[in-house]
């Protein structure tokens, strides 16, 4: 009997283990998790709902959500993509739904539904599930491996799937088996910004904002929601900027400039025309109480007025032209200094990991250590928020698990 061992009890590890057990029922599949619980990231993702995947079914379009790994994933997604993920879960009684922003969740809106499905399928397939089983080292032994566990126990393996995410121990194991690493750095995070225009505005959201990140010679642009936090700014637009600019921001010690267009659907000429119209229609109304742009929350509007030198109780008939010109700049080109990064509670994503050049993405097998496979975030692959990172886990796990199973069958035929 061949032994297939999976290191890492997250989405990629479970999908790989289940696939291996299904494709090779005669193999002994063991999944090792260093912590006390399986699928902890699945549990908290999407605010506890689990953003399983994304309703984008063209691999060419889907890979646009990956700052690193898009080229390799195009082939991966031609073999297992979101449509296959939806079908896989639905075949096991878990229906998914697509929301307007294309994120897909279980219809139960409960991540436990996904966890129960994966645990059930693993047990049904005979996968041995072990928690508190931290791999301290993996060494080569003939055509196979020996996995040394914390506490002194050891397991023999004919093939290993490394699905340990950005865990330093997993990366160290890959390195010990001959792999080069791309230094991991945070990818999805909030921006720390201390600015009087944002003080005491935590919780305010502007649904559609155009943002520009300037860090060194790099200039990145994203449009989406922006959320004011206690420490600065977050929201979809900012998280995507943090992903695409992850390495440059790390190199700059998270010192950069964010330029915000709070009213991206309006030109500067539109703003000036709106000011003139409001002055005509509400000459005795105050600037603070009669904002011409309903998409800008009132408290934020008042802060932008203050930054332009206009008191909120100023009557529109008396609003100074110079102040309105400054207000136009605040609305369209407000510059905010970034002084650090903060956490994003629903995602723990890094860029970096095992070099993609050393992996055969047709099988997810190592090019330098036969019998070693990779899946998920242990690789130098990361996606923006919105279901991309889980889809990478499902797809690479599925391919890796199938390849491990095939290796096990081949070894069994040889009598090893």
LUMMI-752264 format. One record per residue (C-alpha): residue number from 1; chain; residue in one letter; x, y, z. Coordinates in pm, 1 decimal. Layout:
% LUMMI-752264
> num,chaine,residu,u,v,w
> NUM,A,A,X,Y,Z .
...
This chain:
% LUMMI-752264
> num,chaine,residu,u,v,w
> 1,A,X,0.0,0.0,0.0 .
> 2,A,X,130.3,342.4,-91.0 .
> 3,A,X,131.8,625.3,161.7 .
> 4,A,X,30.6,975.2,55.4 .
> 5,A,X,80.1,1245.5,317.9 .
> 6,A,X,-65.7,1596.3,308.1 .
> 7,A,X,87.3,1867.7,525.2 .
> 8,A,X,-164.2,2142.4,604.8 .
> 9,A,X,-528.8,2119.9,706.7 .
> 10,A,X,-659.9,2416.2,511.6 .
> 11,A,X,-862.7,2439.1,190.3 .
> 12,A,X,-582.1,2329.6,-43.0 .
> 13,A,X,-473.6,2044.2,180.7 .
> 14,A,X,-826.0,1905.7,223.2 .
> 15,A,X,-908.6,1930.9,-144.4 .
> 16,A,X,-584.0,1757.3,-233.5 .
> 17,A,X,-635.0,1480.2,21.2 .
> 18,A,X,-994.9,1417.9,-87.0 .
> 19,A,X,-897.0,1409.1,-453.3 .
> 20,A,X,-608.1,1168.7,-384.7 .
> 21,A,X,-830.9,933.2,-186.2 .
> 22,A,X,-1099.7,936.3,-456.3 .
> 23,A,X,-853.3,878.9,-739.8 .
> 24,A,X,-660.5,606.2,-560.5 .
> 25,A,X,-882.9,425.4,-309.2 .
> 26,A,X,-607.4,173.8,-233.3 .
> 27,A,X,-366.3,440.3,-110.7 .
> 28,A,X,-334.5,535.0,255.0 .
> 29,A,X,-393.1,912.8,267.7 .
> 30,A,X,-300.4,1101.7,583.7 .
> 31,A,X,-361.4,1472.3,642.6 .
> 32,A,X,-154.1,1643.2,912.2 .
> 33,A,X,-254.4,1972.7,1073.0 .
> 34,A,X,-17.4,2144.0,1315.8 .
> 35,A,X,-295.0,2327.4,1499.0 .
> 36,A,X,-592.9,2215.2,1699.3 .
> 37,A,X,-858.4,2264.2,1429.1 .
> 38,A,X,-894.4,2205.2,1058.1 .
> 39,A,X,-997.9,2467.8,804.8 .
> 40,A,X,-969.1,2762.3,1042.7 .
> 41,A,X,-928.2,3010.5,759.8 .
> 42,A,X,-1236.4,2874.0,584.6 .
> 43,A,X,-1428.1,2926.2,908.7 .
> 44,A,X,-1366.4,3300.5,932.1 .
> 45,A,X,-1349.4,3392.5,564.1 .
> 46,A,X,-1613.2,3616.6,415.0 .
> 47,A,X,-1727.5,3731.7,755.1 .
> 48,A,X,-1807.2,3373.0,850.6 .
> 49,A,X,-1990.9,3299.4,525.4 .
> 50,A,X,-1690.3,3165.9,326.6 .
> 51,A,X,-1631.3,3329.4,-10.2 .
> 52,A,X,-1585.2,2992.6,-184.0 .
> 53,A,X,-1501.9,3116.3,-531.9 .
> 54,A,X,-1586.1,3376.0,-792.6 .
> 55,A,X,-1850.6,3364.7,-1066.2 .
> 56,A,X,-1595.8,3416.0,-1343.5 .
> 57,A,X,-1585.3,3113.1,-1571.6 .
> 58,A,X,-1335.7,3222.8,-1834.0 .
> 59,A,X,-978.1,3142.6,-1720.7 .
> 60,A,X,-844.2,3435.8,-1922.1 .
> 61,A,X,-1061.0,3675.0,-1721.2 .
> 62,A,X,-1018.5,3492.4,-1391.9 .
> 63,A,X,-638.7,3517.0,-1388.0 .
> 64,A,X,-664.4,3897.0,-1394.6 .
> 65,A,X,-731.8,3875.2,-1021.2 .
> 66,A,X,-385.3,3738.4,-940.4 .
> 67,A,X,-100.3,3986.9,-899.6 .
> 68,A,X,140.0,3691.3,-897.0 .
> 69,A,X,86.8,3357.3,-1072.6 .
> 70,A,X,-155.8,3459.4,-1346.7 .
> 71,A,X,45.2,3294.0,-1625.2 .
> 72,A,X,70.4,2959.4,-1449.7 .
> 73,A,X,-290.0,2961.8,-1329.2 .
> 74,A,X,-428.3,3005.6,-1677.5 .
> 75,A,X,-337.5,2644.6,-1751.9 .
> 76,A,X,-446.7,2530.6,-1406.4 .
> 77,A,X,-789.4,2689.8,-1450.5 .
> 78,A,X,-830.8,2526.0,-1790.1 .
> 79,A,X,-839.4,2197.5,-1593.6 .
> 80,A,X,-1029.4,2299.9,-1280.6 .
> 81,A,X,-1198.8,2637.6,-1253.9 .
> 82,A,X,-1488.0,2800.3,-1062.8 .
> 83,A,X,-1748.4,2614.3,-1268.6 .
> 84,A,X,-1589.4,2287.9,-1154.4 .
> 85,A,X,-1578.0,2410.2,-794.7 .
> 86,A,X,-1950.0,2489.1,-803.4 .
> 87,A,X,-2025.5,2148.1,-956.8 .
> 88,A,X,-1805.0,1967.9,-702.3 .
> 89,A,X,-1981.7,2118.0,-404.3 .
> 90,A,X,-2329.5,2089.9,-553.5 .
> 91,A,X,-2270.4,1719.3,-630.4 .
> 92,A,X,-2215.8,1682.8,-256.6 .
> 93,A,X,-2528.3,1869.5,-155.7 .
> 94,A,X,-2381.9,2218.0,-107.9 .
> 95,A,X,-2536.3,2479.8,-334.3 .
> 96,A,X,-2353.6,2805.8,-400.4 .
> 97,A,X,-2495.8,3144.5,-495.2 .
> 98,A,X,-2340.3,3437.0,-681.3 .
> 99,A,X,-2376.6,3788.4,-543.5 .
> 100,A,X,-2383.6,4101.9,-762.8 .
> 101,A,X,-2009.7,4157.4,-712.7 .
> 102,A,X,-1948.4,3799.1,-841.3 .
> 103,A,X,-1841.6,3655.8,-506.3 .
> 104,A,X,-1989.2,3311.7,-445.1 .
> 105,A,X,-2107.2,3181.5,-108.0 .
> 106,A,X,-2296.9,2876.2,13.2 .
> 107,A,X,-2671.1,2945.8,8.6 .
> 108,A,X,-2667.0,2888.8,384.1 .
> 109,A,X,-2439.1,3193.2,428.3 .
> 110,A,X,-2248.9,2981.3,679.6 .
> 111,A,X,-1886.8,2872.2,636.0 .
> 112,A,X,-1957.7,2569.4,855.3 .
> 113,A,X,-2147.3,2425.3,558.4 .
> 114,A,X,-1824.7,2414.8,359.3 .
> 115,A,X,-1625.9,2279.0,653.4 .
> 116,A,X,-1877.4,2000.7,717.3 .
> 117,A,X,-1871.6,1906.0,349.6 .
> 118,A,X,-1492.6,1883.6,333.4 .
> 119,A,X,-1465.6,1693.8,661.1 .
> 120,A,X,-1738.9,1455.6,552.4 .
> 121,A,X,-1581.9,1385.8,214.1 .
> 122,A,X,-1239.0,1331.4,366.5 .
> 123,A,X,-1376.2,1080.9,617.5 .
> 124,A,X,-1585.8,911.6,350.7 .
> 125,A,X,-1271.7,866.8,143.4 .
> 126,A,X,-1084.2,716.2,434.8 .
> 127,A,X,-844.0,1004.7,483.7 .
> 128,A,X,-673.1,983.8,821.6 .
> 129,A,X,-718.4,1328.9,979.3 .
> 130,A,X,-471.2,1429.2,1249.5 .
> 131,A,X,-453.9,1756.3,1443.1 .
> 132,A,X,-166.5,1861.4,1671.0 .
> 133,A,X,58.4,1689.7,1416.2 .
> 134,A,X,326.0,1944.5,1331.8 .
> 135,A,X,587.1,1833.9,1080.4 .
> 136,A,X,929.1,1937.3,1205.1 .
> 137,A,X,1121.3,1807.0,904.8 .
> 138,A,X,1086.9,1605.1,585.7 .
> 139,A,X,1382.3,1402.9,460.1 .
> 140,A,X,1434.6,1201.2,146.2 .
> 141,A,X,1455.0,825.0,183.2 .
> 142,A,X,1499.3,634.8,-142.6 .
> 143,A,X,1211.4,727.2,-372.9 .
> 144,A,X,1002.0,839.6,-78.0 .
> 145,A,X,1013.8,1057.2,231.1 .
> 146,A,X,1017.2,1046.2,608.0 .
> 147,A,X,806.6,1305.9,789.2 .
> 148,A,X,938.4,1377.7,1138.3 .
> 149,A,X,670.5,1506.3,1373.7 .
> 150,A,X,699.2,1717.9,1683.3 .
> 151,A,X,732.3,1482.4,1976.0 .
> 152,A,X,951.2,1231.0,1795.0 .
> 153,A,X,705.1,1028.9,1585.5 .
> 154,A,X,769.3,976.9,1214.5 .
> 155,A,X,569.2,879.7,906.5 .
> 156,A,X,687.1,726.8,582.2 .
> 157,A,X,543.8,875.5,263.2 .
> 158,A,X,565.3,777.2,-101.3 .
> 159,A,X,446.0,1126.8,-196.4 .
> 160,A,X,390.8,1448.6,-6.2 .
> 161,A,X,159.6,1742.0,-70.0 .
> 162,A,X,285.3,2059.1,92.5 .
> 163,A,X,-18.3,2281.6,151.8 .
> 164,A,X,98.4,2476.5,454.9 .
> 165,A,X,23.8,2825.7,325.7 .
> 166,A,X,269.5,3093.3,432.8 .
> 167,A,X,366.2,2904.5,749.5 .
> 168,A,X,743.2,2945.8,793.4 .
> 169,A,X,786.9,2578.7,887.0 .
> 170,A,X,630.9,2465.0,561.6 .
> 171,A,X,848.9,2699.2,360.7 .
> 172,A,X,1155.7,2575.2,549.7 .
> 173,A,X,1063.6,2216.9,458.3 .
> 174,A,X,1038.5,2313.0,90.6 .
> 175,A,X,1376.6,2482.4,112.5 .
> 176,A,X,1533.2,2179.3,282.7 .
> 177,A,X,1420.7,1966.8,-12.7 .
> 178,A,X,1600.8,2190.7,-258.7 .
> 179,A,X,1351.3,2465.0,-339.7 .
> 180,A,X,1422.4,2833.7,-373.0 .
> 181,A,X,1191.1,3069.2,-190.4 .
> 182,A,X,1059.7,3409.3,-285.0 .
> 183,A,X,1058.9,3601.8,44.0 .
> 184,A,X,698.3,3623.7,171.8 .
> 185,A,X,554.9,3968.0,243.9 .
> 186,A,X,196.5,4070.3,333.4 .
> 187,A,X,-39.8,4112.6,41.5 .
> 188,A,X,-392.3,4207.5,158.2 .
> 189,A,X,-399.5,4473.7,426.9 .
> 190,A,X,-544.8,4807.9,532.6 .
> 191,A,X,-355.3,5136.5,506.1 .
> 192,A,X,-254.5,5325.1,818.9 .
> 193,A,X,-327.0,5694.2,757.9 .
> 194,A,X,-331.0,5958.3,1028.7 .
> 195,A,X,-502.3,6262.5,882.7 .
> 196,A,X,-743.7,6517.7,1034.1 .
> 197,A,X,-980.1,6465.5,742.2 .
> 198,A,X,-1044.0,6109.4,864.0 .
> 199,A,X,-1037.9,6148.1,1243.9 .
> 200,A,X,-1345.2,6010.1,1420.9 .
> 201,A,X,-1500.4,5894.3,1093.2 .
> 202,A,X,-1449.5,5520.4,1149.3 .
> 203,A,X,-1727.8,5318.3,989.3 .
> 204,A,X,-1806.3,5559.2,707.2 .
> 205,A,X,-1814.3,5389.3,367.2 .
> 206,A,X,-1809.7,5544.3,22.1 .
> 207,A,X,-1927.8,5278.5,-225.2 .
> 208,A,X,-1745.8,5392.2,-539.0 .
> 209,A,X,-1413.3,5573.2,-515.6 .
> 210,A,X,-1117.9,5598.8,-755.1 .
> 211,A,X,-781.7,5560.6,-583.7 .
> 212,A,X,-421.0,5598.2,-693.3 .
> 213,A,X,-128.7,5455.4,-496.8 .
> 214,A,X,206.9,5625.4,-541.9 .
> 215,A,X,504.1,5434.7,-398.2 .
> 216,A,X,846.6,5507.8,-540.9 .
> 217,A,X,822.2,5502.2,-919.9 .
> 218,A,X,514.0,5283.3,-909.6 .
> 219,A,X,165.6,5421.7,-967.8 .
> 220,A,X,-134.1,5189.1,-929.0 .
> 221,A,X,-503.5,5264.8,-970.7 .
> 222,A,X,-812.9,5085.8,-842.8 .
> 223,A,X,-1180.5,5172.2,-820.4 .
> 224,A,X,-1415.4,5036.8,-556.7 .
> 225,A,X,-1544.9,5089.2,-207.4 .
> 226,A,X,-1347.1,5270.0,61.8 .
> 227,A,X,-1405.1,5226.5,434.3 .
> 228,A,X,-1272.6,5464.2,698.4 .
> 229,A,X,-1122.0,5269.5,990.5 .
> 230,A,X,-987.1,5376.5,1329.1 .
> 231,A,X,-636.1,5356.4,1184.7 .
> 232,A,X,-690.5,5487.2,832.3 .
> 233,A,X,-855.7,5344.2,523.0 .
> 234,A,X,-968.3,5002.8,400.2 .
> 235,A,X,-1225.2,4872.5,153.4 .
> 236,A,X,-1209.5,4685.6,-175.4 .
> 237,A,X,-1013.3,4950.2,-364.5 .
> 238,A,X,-746.6,4971.4,-94.3 .
> 239,A,X,-713.9,4595.4,-49.7 .
> 240,A,X,-655.9,4554.0,-421.3 .
> 241,A,X,-394.7,4827.9,-419.5 .
> 242,A,X,-220.2,4653.0,-131.3 .
> 243,A,X,-209.5,4328.8,-330.1 .
> 244,A,X,-73.7,4473.8,-653.4 .
> 245,A,X,174.2,4696.4,-469.9 .
> 246,A,X,269.1,4445.6,-198.3 .
> 247,A,X,640.3,4419.7,-274.8 .
> 248,A,X,696.2,4786.2,-348.4 .
> 249,A,X,511.8,4888.2,-31.5 .
> 250,A,X,717.8,4644.8,176.4 .
> 251,A,X,1039.4,4778.4,23.8 .
> 252,A,X,928.3,5133.4,107.2 .
> 253,A,X,848.1,5034.6,468.0 .
> 254,A,X,483.7,5116.9,390.6 .
> 255,A,X,554.4,5485.3,334.9 .
> 256,A,X,353.7,5601.1,32.8 .
> 257,A,X,86.1,5841.3,-89.8 .
> 258,A,X,-275.6,5761.9,-161.9 .
> 259,A,X,-469.2,5996.3,-391.0 .
> 260,A,X,-847.1,5968.2,-357.9 .
> 261,A,X,-1116.8,6079.1,-600.0 .
> 262,A,X,-1430.9,6070.7,-387.6 .
> 263,A,X,-1659.4,6149.6,-684.7 .
> 264,A,X,-1510.9,5955.7,-979.3 .
> 265,A,X,-1824.6,5983.1,-1193.4 .
> 266,A,X,-1801.6,6364.7,-1192.7 .
> 267,A,X,-1545.8,6580.1,-1370.5 .
> 268,A,X,-1403.4,6899.7,-1223.7 .
> 269,A,X,-1629.6,7091.8,-1462.4 .
> 270,A,X,-1926.4,6895.0,-1325.4 .
> 271,A,X,-1829.0,6995.2,-972.9 .
> 272,A,X,-1803.1,7361.9,-1057.2 .
> 273,A,X,-2141.0,7350.1,-1232.1 .
> 274,A,X,-2293.9,7180.6,-925.7 .
> 275,A,X,-2149.7,7449.2,-698.4 .
> 276,A,X,-2300.4,7724.4,-916.5 .
> 277,A,X,-2637.6,7549.6,-932.3 .
> 278,A,X,-2650.3,7501.9,-554.8 .
> 279,A,X,-2549.0,7865.0,-498.5 .
> 280,A,X,-2842.4,7969.8,-721.1 .
> 281,A,X,-3097.5,7727.4,-573.7 .
> 282,A,X,-3000.2,7759.1,-206.4 .
> 283,A,X,-2826.6,8096.3,-165.0 .
> 284,A,X,-2916.7,8119.4,205.3 .
> 285,A,X,-2858.6,7752.0,278.2 .
> 286,A,X,-2536.0,7652.6,446.9 .
> 287,A,X,-2260.5,7473.8,259.5 .
> 288,A,X,-2248.9,7204.5,525.3 .
> 289,A,X,-2618.7,7118.3,514.8 .
> 290,A,X,-2671.3,7153.5,139.6 .
> 291,A,X,-2407.3,6932.9,-20.3 .
> 292,A,X,-2462.5,6883.8,-394.5 .
> 293,A,X,-2308.4,6534.1,-391.2 .
> 294,A,X,-2522.1,6275.2,-207.8 .
> 295,A,X,-2258.9,6004.9,-260.7 .
> 296,A,X,-2026.1,6186.0,-16.1 .
> 297,A,X,-2127.3,6118.6,347.9 .
> 298,A,X,-2208.5,6439.0,533.6 .
> 299,A,X,-1941.3,6401.4,802.6 .
> 300,A,X,-1675.7,6343.5,539.3 .
> 301,A,X,-1811.1,6636.7,339.2 .
> 302,A,X,-1769.1,6861.0,643.1 .
> 303,A,X,-1407.7,6746.8,686.7 .
> 304,A,X,-1332.5,6821.9,323.6 .
> 305,A,X,-1490.8,7164.8,366.4 .
> 306,A,X,-1266.0,7232.9,666.6 .
> 307,A,X,-960.2,7121.4,469.3 .
> 308,A,X,-1063.2,7374.7,201.2 .
> 309,A,X,-1097.3,7659.7,451.5 .
> 310,A,X,-1477.2,7672.1,431.1 .
> 311,A,X,-1677.5,7672.9,753.7 .
> 312,A,X,-1983.4,7440.0,734.7 .
> 313,A,X,-2216.8,7723.2,841.6 .
> 314,A,X,-2106.7,7943.0,548.5 .
> 315,A,X,-2403.5,8035.7,328.5 .
> 316,A,X,-2374.6,7922.9,-32.4 .
> 317,A,X,-2415.2,8282.8,-154.9 .
> 318,A,X,-2105.2,8371.9,47.8 .
> 319,A,X,-1891.0,8067.8,-31.8 .
> 320,A,X,-1552.3,8197.4,-149.7 .
> 321,A,X,-1445.9,8099.4,-499.8 .
> 322,A,X,-1094.8,8015.7,-379.3 .
> 323,A,X,-1237.4,7781.6,-116.0 .
> 324,A,X,-1455.9,7606.8,-372.9 .
> 325,A,X,-1153.7,7557.8,-598.2 .
> 326,A,X,-970.2,7397.5,-305.3 .
> 327,A,X,-1277.7,7184.6,-233.4 .
> 328,A,X,-1270.3,7062.4,-592.5 .
> 329,A,X,-912.3,6948.6,-536.7 .
> 330,A,X,-1007.0,6777.6,-210.9 .
> 331,A,X,-1288.5,6591.2,-381.8 .
> 332,A,X,-1093.9,6486.8,-692.6 .
> 333,A,X,-727.9,6475.5,-585.5 .
> 334,A,X,-720.0,6439.8,-208.5 .
> 335,A,X,-368.9,6320.6,-111.7 .
> 336,A,X,-330.9,6110.5,205.0 .
> 337,A,X,7.0,6001.5,348.2 .
> 338,A,X,33.4,5627.3,415.3 .
> 339,A,X,254.5,5559.6,716.8 .
> 340,A,X,206.2,5186.5,768.7 .
> 341,A,X,-11.5,4884.0,717.0 .
> 342,A,X,-283.7,4734.0,930.6 .
> 343,A,X,-443.6,4386.6,933.9 .
> 344,A,X,-736.8,4274.3,725.4 .
> 345,A,X,-923.5,4043.8,960.5 .
> 346,A,X,-1089.4,3820.2,701.0 .
> 347,A,X,-782.2,3738.6,495.7 .
> 348,A,X,-429.6,3630.7,580.4 .
> 349,A,X,-259.0,3644.2,245.6 .
> 350,A,X,103.2,3684.5,151.5 .
> 351,A,X,286.0,3710.3,-174.8 .
> 352,A,X,599.1,3499.8,-194.9 .
> 353,A,X,665.3,3135.1,-121.0 .
> 354,A,X,798.0,2848.6,-330.7 .
> 355,A,X,930.1,2974.1,-663.1 .
> 356,A,X,684.8,2903.8,-944.6 .
> 357,A,X,972.0,2822.0,-1180.2 .
> 358,A,X,1044.9,2507.1,-982.6 .
> 359,A,X,693.4,2359.3,-1008.0 .
> 360,A,X,529.6,2174.7,-1298.2 .
> 361,A,X,182.4,2327.9,-1298.5 .
> 362,A,X,44.7,2045.3,-1512.5 .
> 363,A,X,83.0,1815.6,-1210.6 .
> 364,A,X,179.5,2054.3,-926.5 .
> 365,A,X,489.2,1835.9,-874.9 .
> 366,A,X,826.1,1974.8,-782.0 .
> 367,A,X,1076.3,1997.8,-1066.0 .
> 368,A,X,1363.3,1947.0,-822.6 .
> 369,A,X,1224.9,1683.1,-583.8 .
> 370,A,X,1011.0,1410.4,-746.7 .
> 371,A,X,717.5,1301.8,-534.4 .
> 372,A,X,678.5,1642.5,-368.6 .
> 373,A,X,368.5,1838.9,-464.9 .
> 374,A,X,242.3,2187.0,-383.4 .
> 375,A,X,-98.5,2352.1,-355.0 .
> 376,A,X,-235.8,2684.0,-238.1 .
> 377,A,X,-56.6,2974.9,-83.4 .
> 378,A,X,269.2,2791.9,-10.2 .
> 379,A,X,348.0,2885.4,-370.0 .
> 380,A,X,441.7,3234.4,-484.0 .
> 381,A,X,81.6,3292.2,-594.3 .
> 382,A,X,-172.8,3527.0,-446.2 .
> 383,A,X,-502.2,3678.2,-550.2 .
> 384,A,X,-696.4,3986.6,-462.3 .
> 385,A,X,-990.4,3958.2,-225.1 .
> 386,A,X,-1316.3,3818.6,-359.5 .
> 387,A,X,-1279.4,3439.8,-386.3 .
> 388,A,X,-958.0,3429.1,-587.1 .
> 389,A,X,-735.5,3279.2,-318.8 .
> 390,A,X,-976.0,2997.4,-238.4 .
> 391,A,X,-1009.1,2914.2,-607.4 .
> 392,A,X,-631.3,2885.6,-628.4 .
> 393,A,X,-649.5,2644.3,-333.8 .
> 394,A,X,-925.8,2429.2,-487.1 .
> 395,A,X,-765.7,2413.9,-831.7 .
> 396,A,X,-406.6,2346.5,-732.0 .
> 397,A,X,-521.3,2106.5,-459.7 .
> 398,A,X,-735.9,1910.9,-704.1 .
> 399,A,X,-453.3,1877.8,-955.6 .
> 400,A,X,-193.7,1793.3,-691.3 .
> 401,A,X,-417.0,1531.9,-530.0 .
> 402,A,X,-484.3,1363.0,-861.3 .
> 403,A,X,-115.5,1362.2,-947.7 .
> 404,A,X,-23.6,1214.1,-608.8 .
> 405,A,X,-282.2,941.5,-660.8 .
> 406,A,X,-137.6,858.8,-1001.8 .
> 407,A,X,211.9,836.7,-854.2 .
> 408,A,X,81.9,600.9,-589.4 .
> 409,A,X,-78.0,377.8,-853.1 .
> 410,A,X,244.8,367.8,-1050.9 .
> 411,A,X,447.1,273.4,-743.9 .
> 412,A,X,194.8,4.3,-653.3 .
> 413,A,X,220.9,-147.2,-1001.7 .
> 414,A,X,597.7,-161.2,-956.2 .
> 415,A,X,548.5,-338.6,-626.9 .
> 416,A,X,706.5,-62.9,-416.3 .
